[in-house]
Amino acid sequence: MTLLFIRAFFLLISAFVGSYLGSINNQVILGAWFGAAAGLVLILLELSLRRVSVRGLSSMVFGLLLGMVMAKLIADIMLLLPLGESMQSIMRAVLTIVFSYLGAVMALRGKDEFSVIIPYVRFRRQELSEQVIILDTSAIIDGRVWDIYKTNFITGRLVVPRFVLQELQNLADSNDELKRQRGRRGVEILRNMQKDAALDVRIHEDDISGITEVDAKLVRLAKIMEARIFTTDYNLSRIAAIQGVVTINVQDLLNAIKPSIFIGEEMDVRLVKEGKEPDQGLAYTEDGTMIVVAGGRSLVGKKVRVMVTSILPTQGGRIIFTKLAT
C-alpha cells in the first residue's frame, strides 16, 4: 500500500513538473502529459529491476566507479601526448564508456569476491570476525549441532545458505518416503533452532552463480566468507580439506571423545546378536562402537568378559575385535 502511494505521488509530481516546464512554451497540458509519461516509464523501470539484489547493484556501482577512475587516470596520461583538444575530448569520452562498461560487467561477474570489499557487506565483515559456521543439509537433518552448540564446544554464528534450505525443501517434497521424512525432520529442526534464543542462526540469501552442485557451493561460500562447514558428510569433509576449508564433522568429534581402549585390555560386554563370520558374536559400547567377539555366537544374550585383540579404524568410527577372556 505504501509503495502504491509513493508511485502515485511520484506521478503527480512528474505531471506537475512537466506542466511547469510546458508553461514556458504555453504548453501546460502537453507538458503535464509528457511529465506523467516520463514518471510512468521510471516506475516501469523500477518494477523491472525488482529481481536485482542490493548486493548485485552495489557491486555494479563499485565497478562503475572503478572504471571511471581508471578512465580518468588513462585520460590524464594521454594529455601528455600531442593530440588536439577535440581528439582528447573524444578519447576521454570513449575511455569513460569502455572502462565503465568493463568495470560494471567484471564486478557483476565477480560479485561474490567483491562482497568482502563493498560497503554493503558490513554484515558479512561481522560474520568473518565472529567465526561463521555454515551448516550443510546433513548437519541440519542430524540435529546434533543444536546440542553441541549449546555446550559451547563451538562458537560463532550459524549460517544456513538459501540453496541448502532449498535442498531441504526438495527432500521434504520428495516422492521417496525416506527422503521425505529426512527433509521434514531437517525443516522442523531448523525451525526449532531459529526459535531458540541461545542460538544465532541466520539464512544467507545470496546464491553462488556458475555452480550447480550444493557441496561445491558450500565450499565456495566457505572460502569467500572464511567460514567453517559443519557437516556429517565424510566426502564433503575430504573435498573441503583439499581446498583448504576447515570442516567440523560430528563423527570426528564423537571419535575424539570416545574412551581409549588398548589391545590386551579386558572388559565386560553383553552379546546382542550373531556376527557375519562363523562363531562370531556382536556387542556394542554405550557410544555405539561395535565389538566383535570371536567364539561368542553361542553366548548371544549373555554378559561375558572379553579381551581386546585389535582395533580397526573406519570412516564411521572404529571396530573393536575381541576374544573370550580365559
GUNUMAR-974033 format. One line per field, with one value per residue (C-alpha): residue number from 1; residue in three letters; y, z, x. Coordinates in nm, 2 decimals, padded with zeros to 4 digits. Layout:
# GUNUMAR-974033
nr	(NUM, ...)
rest	(ALA, ...)
py	(Y, ...)
pz	(Z, ...)
px	(X, ...)
# end
This chain:
# GUNUMAR-974033
nr	(1, 2, 3, 4, 5, 6, 7, 8, 9, 10, 11, 12, 13, 14, 15, 16, 17, 18, 19, 20, 21, 22, 23, 24, 25, 26, 27, 28, 29, 30, 31, 32, 33, 34, 35, 36, 37, 38, 39, 40, 41, 42, 43, 44, 45, 46, 47, 48, 49, 50, 51, 52, 53, 54, 55, 56, 57, 58, 59, 60, 61, 62, 63, 64, 65, 66, 67, 68, 69, 70, 71, 72, 73, 74, 75, 76, 77, 78, 79, 80, 81, 82, 83, 84, 85, 86, 87, 88, 89, 90, 91, 92, 93, 94, 95, 96, 97, 98, 99, 100, 101, 102, 103, 104, 105, 106, 107, 108, 109, 110, 111, 112, 113, 114, 115, 116, 117, 118, 119, 120, 121, 122, 123, 124, 125, 126, 127, 128, 129, 130, 131, 132, 133, 134, 135, 136, 137, 138, 139, 140, 141, 142, 143, 144, 145, 146, 147, 148, 149, 150, 151, 152, 153, 154, 155, 156, 157, 158, 159, 160, 161, 162, 163, 164, 165, 166, 167, 168, 169, 170, 171, 172, 173, 174, 175, 176, 177, 178, 179, 180, 181, 182, 183, 184, 185, 186, 187, 188, 189, 190, 191, 192, 193, 194, 195, 196, 197, 198, 199, 200, 201, 202, 203, 204, 205, 206, 207, 208, 209, 210, 211, 212, 213, 214, 215, 216, 217, 218, 219, 220, 221, 222, 223, 224, 225, 226, 227, 228, 229, 230, 231, 232, 233, 234, 235, 236, 237, 238, 239, 240, 241, 242, 243, 244, 245, 246, 247, 248, 249, 250, 251, 252, 253, 254, 255, 256, 257, 258, 259, 260, 261, 262, 263, 264, 265, 266, 267, 268, 269, 270, 271, 272, 273, 274, 275, 276, 277, 278, 279, 280, 281, 282, 283, 284, 285, 286, 287, 288, 289, 290, 291, 292, 293, 294, 295, 296, 297, 298, 299, 300, 301, 302, 303, 304, 305, 306, 307, 308, 309, 310, 311, 312, 313, 314, 315, 316, 317, 318, 319, 320, 321, 322, 323, 324, 325, 326)
rest	(MET, THR, LEU, LEU, PHE, ILE, ARG, ALA, PHE, PHE, LEU, LEU, ILE, SER, ALA, PHE, VAL, GLY, SER, TYR, LEU, GLY, SER, ILE, ASN, ASN, GLN, VAL, ILE, LEU, GLY, ALA, TRP, PHE, GLY, ALA, ALA, ALA, GLY, LEU, VAL, LEU, ILE, LEU, LEU, GLU, LEU, SER, LEU, ARG, ARG, VAL, SER, VAL, ARG, GLY, LEU, SER, SER, MET, VAL, PHE, GLY, LEU, LEU, LEU, GLY, MET, VAL, MET, ALA, LYS, LEU, ILE, ALA, ASP, ILE, MET, LEU, LEU, LEU, PRO, LEU, GLY, GLU, SER, MET, GLN, SER, ILE, MET, ARG, ALA, VAL, LEU, THR, ILE, VAL, PHE, SER, TYR, LEU, GLY, ALA, VAL, MET, ALA, LEU, ARG, GLY, LYS, ASP, GLU, PHE, SER, VAL, ILE, ILE, PRO, TYR, VAL, ARG, PHE, ARG, ARG, GLN, GLU, LEU, SER, GLU, GLN, VAL, ILE, ILE, LEU, ASP, THR, SER, ALA, ILE, ILE, ASP, GLY, ARG, VAL, TRP, ASP, ILE, TYR, LYS, THR, ASN, PHE, ILE, THR, GLY, ARG, LEU, VAL, VAL, PRO, ARG, PHE, VAL, LEU, GLN, GLU, LEU, GLN, ASN, LEU, ALA, ASP, SER, ASN, ASP, GLU, LEU, LYS, ARG, GLN, ARG, GLY, ARG, ARG, GLY, VAL, GLU, ILE, LEU, ARG, ASN, MET, GLN, LYS, ASP, ALA, ALA, LEU, ASP, VAL, ARG, ILE, HIS, GLU, ASP, ASP, ILE, SER, GLY, ILE, THR, GLU, VAL, ASP, ALA, LYS, LEU, VAL, ARG, LEU, ALA, LYS, ILE, MET, GLU, ALA, ARG, ILE, PHE, THR, THR, ASP, TYR, ASN, LEU, SER, ARG, ILE, ALA, ALA, ILE, GLN, GLY, VAL, VAL, THR, ILE, ASN, VAL, GLN, ASP, LEU, LEU, ASN, ALA, ILE, LYS, PRO, SER, ILE, PHE, ILE, GLY, GLU, GLU, MET, ASP, VAL, ARG, LEU, VAL, LYS, GLU, GLY, LYS, GLU, PRO, ASP, GLN, GLY, LEU, ALA, TYR, THR, GLU, ASP, GLY, THR, MET, ILE, VAL, VAL, ALA, GLY, GLY, ARG, SER, LEU, VAL, GLY, LYS, LYS, VAL, ARG, VAL, MET, VAL, THR, SER, ILE, LEU, PRO, THR, GLN, GLY, GLY, ARG, ILE, ILE, PHE, THR, LYS, LEU, ALA, THR)
py	(00.00, 00.24, 00.17, 00.24, 00.57, 00.66, 00.58, 00.78, 01.07, 01.05, 01.05, 01.37, 01.54, 01.43, 01.57, 01.90, 01.94, 01.86, 02.12, 02.38, 02.32, 02.32, 02.65, 02.81, 02.74, 02.78, 02.40, 02.33, 02.02, 01.87, 01.92, 01.76, 01.46, 01.43, 01.46, 01.19, 00.96, 01.01, 00.92, 00.61, 00.50, 00.53, 00.33, 00.05, 00.05, 00.02, -00.27, -00.45, -00.41, -00.59, -00.91, -00.71, -00.77, -00.50, -00.69, -00.71, -00.34, -00.23, -00.45, -00.28, 00.07, -00.03, -00.15, 00.17, 00.39, 00.18, 00.20, 00.58, 00.62, 00.41, 00.61, 00.93, 00.81, 00.70, 01.02, 01.23, 01.03, 01.10, 01.47, 01.44, 01.33, 01.59, 01.54, 01.81, 01.93, 01.77, 01.43, 01.44, 01.50, 01.21, 00.98, 01.08, 01.00, 00.67, 00.57, 00.65, 00.45, 00.15, 00.13, 00.19, -00.10, -00.33, -00.24, -00.29, -00.63, -00.76, -00.65, -00.83, -01.15, -01.15, -01.01, -01.29, -01.17, -00.81, -00.88, -00.86, -00.51, -00.31, -00.12, -00.34, -00.63, -00.47, -00.75, -01.01, -00.84, -00.91, -01.27, -01.31, -01.18, -01.39, -01.72, -01.82, -02.18, -02.29, -02.57, -02.82, -03.04, -03.35, -03.15, -03.00, -03.33, -03.49, -03.23, -03.29, -02.95, -02.79, -02.98, -02.94, -02.56, -02.52, -02.69, -02.41, -02.66, -02.45, -02.08, -01.83, -01.75, -02.04, -01.97, -02.17, -02.08, -02.04, -02.33, -02.56, -02.46, -02.53, -02.88, -02.95, -02.84, -03.06, -03.36, -03.28, -03.28, -03.59, -03.89, -04.12, -04.18, -04.20, -03.88, -03.70, -03.79, -03.68, -03.35, -03.28, -03.36, -03.12, -02.84, -02.89, -02.90, -02.58, -02.41, -02.50, -02.38, -02.04, -02.02, -02.09, -01.76, -01.92, -01.98, -01.72, -01.88, -01.67, -01.75, -01.65, -01.53, -01.50, -01.79, -01.89, -01.83, -02.06, -02.37, -02.62, -02.88, -02.80, -02.93, -02.72, -02.42, -02.48, -02.50, -02.19, -01.99, -02.10, -01.98, -01.64, -01.59, -01.76, -01.98, -02.34, -02.61, -02.82, -03.15, -03.52, -03.59, -03.77, -03.70, -03.33, -03.31, -03.45, -03.24, -02.92, -03.01, -03.05, -02.69, -02.55, -02.52, -02.63, -02.86, -02.97, -03.33, -03.47, -03.82, -03.69, -03.52, -03.84, -04.05, -03.80, -03.82, -04.20, -04.36, -04.50, -04.88, -05.07, -05.41, -05.66, -05.47, -05.68, -05.56, -05.69, -05.68, -05.82, -06.00, -05.88, -06.07, -06.30, -06.18, -06.23, -06.47, -06.82, -06.83, -06.45, -06.25, -05.88, -05.63, -05.25, -04.99, -04.71, -04.48, -04.73, -04.87, -05.23, -05.51, -05.83, -06.13, -06.44, -06.76, -06.56, -06.68, -06.94, -06.68, -06.42, -06.26, -06.33, -06.10, -06.22, -06.09, -06.04, -05.93, -05.68, -05.83, -05.55, -05.22, -05.13, -04.76, -04.69, -04.39, -04.44, -04.49, -04.80, -05.17, -05.35, -05.72, -05.93, -06.29, -06.45, -06.39, -06.71)
pz	(00.00, 00.09, -00.25, -00.44, -00.26, -00.33, -00.70, -00.73, -00.56, -00.79, -01.09, -00.97, -00.90, -01.25, -01.41, -01.21, -01.31, -01.68, -01.67, -01.52, -01.79, -02.06, -01.94, -02.06, -02.42, -02.33, -02.35, -02.00, -02.07, -02.32, -02.06, -01.79, -02.02, -02.10, -01.73, -01.63, -01.92, -01.80, -01.44, -01.57, -01.76, -01.45, -01.24, -01.51, -01.50, -01.12, -01.15, -01.40, -01.15, -00.88, -00.90, -00.89, -00.55, -00.34, -00.35, -00.73, -00.76, -00.52, -00.70, -01.03, -00.88, -00.74, -01.08, -01.25, -01.00, -01.06, -01.43, -01.42, -01.21, -01.45, -01.74, -01.57, -01.50, -01.86, -01.99, -01.78, -01.92, -02.27, -02.21, -02.23, -02.60, -02.88, -02.96, -03.05, -02.80, -02.99, -03.01, -02.64, -02.56, -02.79, -02.63, -02.28, -02.36, -02.53, -02.24, -01.98, -02.16, -02.22, -01.87, -01.71, -01.90, -01.83, -01.46, -01.42, -01.60, -01.41, -01.08, -01.15, -01.26, -00.95, -00.71, -00.46, -00.44, -00.43, -00.15, 00.10, -00.03, -00.10, 00.19, 00.17, 00.33, 00.66, 00.79, 00.64, 00.79, 01.13, 01.03, 00.94, 01.28, 01.46, 01.32, 01.09, 01.08, 00.77, 00.82, 00.54, 00.48, 00.66, 00.97, 00.99, 00.95, 01.20, 01.46, 01.70, 01.61, 01.83, 02.14, 02.06, 02.01, 02.34, 02.52, 02.39, 02.22, 01.91, 01.90, 01.63, 01.40, 01.24, 00.88, 00.65, 00.28, 00.08, -00.15, 00.15, 00.26, -00.09, -00.09, 00.24, 00.08, -00.22, 00.02, 00.21, -00.11, -00.25, -00.36, -00.17, 00.18, 00.35, 00.18, 00.26, 00.63, 00.64, 00.47, 00.70, 01.00, 00.89, 00.83, 01.17, 01.34, 01.17, 01.26, 01.63, 01.62, 01.50, 01.79, 02.04, 02.18, 02.27, 01.90, 01.64, 01.32, 01.00, 00.65, 00.38, 00.09, -00.18, -00.42, -00.58, -00.95, -01.21, -00.97, -00.96, -00.70, -00.34, -00.20, -00.44, -00.35, 00.02, -00.02, -00.24, 00.00, 00.29, 00.11, 00.04, 00.39, 00.55, 00.74, 00.86, 00.75, 01.00, 00.84, 00.89, 00.53, 00.51, 00.14, 00.18, 00.47, 00.25, -00.05, 00.16, 00.33, -00.02, -00.10, 00.23, 00.40, 00.76, 00.85, 01.17, 01.13, 01.40, 01.36, 01.40, 01.73, 01.85, 01.77, 01.96, 02.28, 02.28, 02.58, 02.50, 02.46, 02.44, 02.30, 02.58, 02.79, 02.93, 02.95, 03.03, 02.74, 02.66, 02.33, 02.14, 01.81, 01.59, 01.37, 00.99, 01.03, 01.18, 01.56, 01.60, 01.84, 01.84, 02.13, 02.14, 02.38, 02.52, 02.24, 01.97, 01.89, 01.75, 01.94, 01.76, 01.99, 01.85, 01.97, 02.10, 01.87, 02.12, 02.40, 02.24, 02.51, 02.78, 02.95, 02.90, 02.97, 02.67, 02.59, 02.31, 02.03, 01.77, 01.68, 01.32, 01.24, 00.98, 00.82, 01.05, 01.37, 01.49, 01.53, 01.83, 01.78, 02.10, 02.22, 02.52, 02.83, 02.99)
px	(00.00, 00.29, 00.46, 00.14, 00.10, 00.47, 00.43, 00.10, 00.26, 00.56, 00.33, 00.16, 00.49, 00.62, 00.30, 00.33, 00.70, 00.61, 00.33, 00.56, 00.82, 00.54, 00.41, 00.74, 00.62, 00.25, 00.20, 00.09, -00.13, 00.12, 00.40, 00.19, 00.13, 00.50, 00.59, 00.34, 00.47, 00.83, 00.72, 00.54, 00.85, 01.06, 00.80, 00.80, 01.18, 01.17, 00.93, 01.16, 01.45, 01.26, 01.48, 01.81, 01.96, 02.12, 02.45, 02.44, 02.35, 02.62, 02.88, 02.78, 02.82, 03.16, 03.26, 03.14, 03.33, 03.64, 03.60, 03.56, 03.87, 04.07, 03.94, 04.04, 04.39, 04.45, 04.29, 04.53, 04.82, 04.70, 04.71, 05.09, 05.05, 05.04, 04.68, 04.43, 04.17, 03.88, 04.07, 04.14, 03.77, 03.66, 03.92, 03.81, 03.45, 03.54, 03.76, 03.50, 03.23, 03.46, 03.61, 03.27, 03.12, 03.41, 03.41, 03.04, 03.05, 03.35, 03.20, 02.88, 03.06, 03.27, 03.02, 03.09, 03.45, 03.35, 03.12, 03.40, 03.50, 03.19, 03.02, 02.70, 02.89, 02.93, 02.71, 02.94, 03.25, 03.09, 03.04, 03.41, 03.52, 03.26, 03.38, 03.10, 02.99, 02.80, 02.55, 02.51, 02.20, 02.33, 02.42, 02.07, 01.90, 02.13, 02.03, 02.32, 02.47, 02.20, 02.31, 02.68, 02.65, 02.47, 02.76, 03.00, 03.23, 03.17, 03.11, 03.01, 02.72, 02.54, 02.46, 02.23, 02.26, 01.95, 02.05, 02.08, 01.73, 01.61, 01.77, 01.59, 01.26, 01.32, 01.38, 01.06, 00.86, 01.03, 00.82, 01.06, 00.92, 01.27, 01.39, 01.06, 01.09, 01.45, 01.36, 01.07, 01.29, 01.55, 01.30, 01.15, 01.49, 01.59, 01.26, 01.32, 01.68, 01.57, 01.32, 01.60, 01.72, 02.06, 02.14, 02.23, 02.10, 02.09, 01.97, 02.23, 02.02, 02.28, 02.35, 02.68, 02.65, 02.80, 02.79, 02.51, 02.63, 02.54, 02.86, 03.07, 02.86, 02.92, 03.30, 03.30, 03.09, 03.30, 03.62, 03.46, 03.33, 03.64, 03.40, 03.39, 03.15, 02.96, 02.87, 02.83, 02.92, 03.26, 03.31, 03.23, 03.49, 03.76, 03.68, 03.67, 04.00, 04.17, 04.06, 04.17, 03.83, 03.80, 03.51, 03.36, 03.25, 03.02, 03.16, 03.52, 03.41, 03.25, 03.56, 03.77, 03.58, 03.54, 03.72, 04.06, 04.08, 04.41, 04.50, 04.51, 04.25, 03.96, 03.60, 03.25, 03.00, 02.66, 02.63, 02.33, 02.34, 02.54, 02.82, 02.87, 03.15, 03.11, 03.12, 03.12, 02.90, 02.84, 02.82, 02.82, 02.96, 02.74, 02.86, 02.76, 03.11, 03.08, 03.26, 03.32, 03.37, 03.53, 03.37, 03.07, 02.79, 02.66, 02.66, 02.43, 02.21, 02.46, 02.71, 03.07, 03.42, 03.64, 03.99, 04.07, 04.29, 04.28, 04.11, 04.02, 03.96, 03.69, 03.52, 03.22, 03.43, 03.61, 03.55, 03.69, 03.79, 03.80, 03.81, 03.66, 03.88, 04.02)
# end
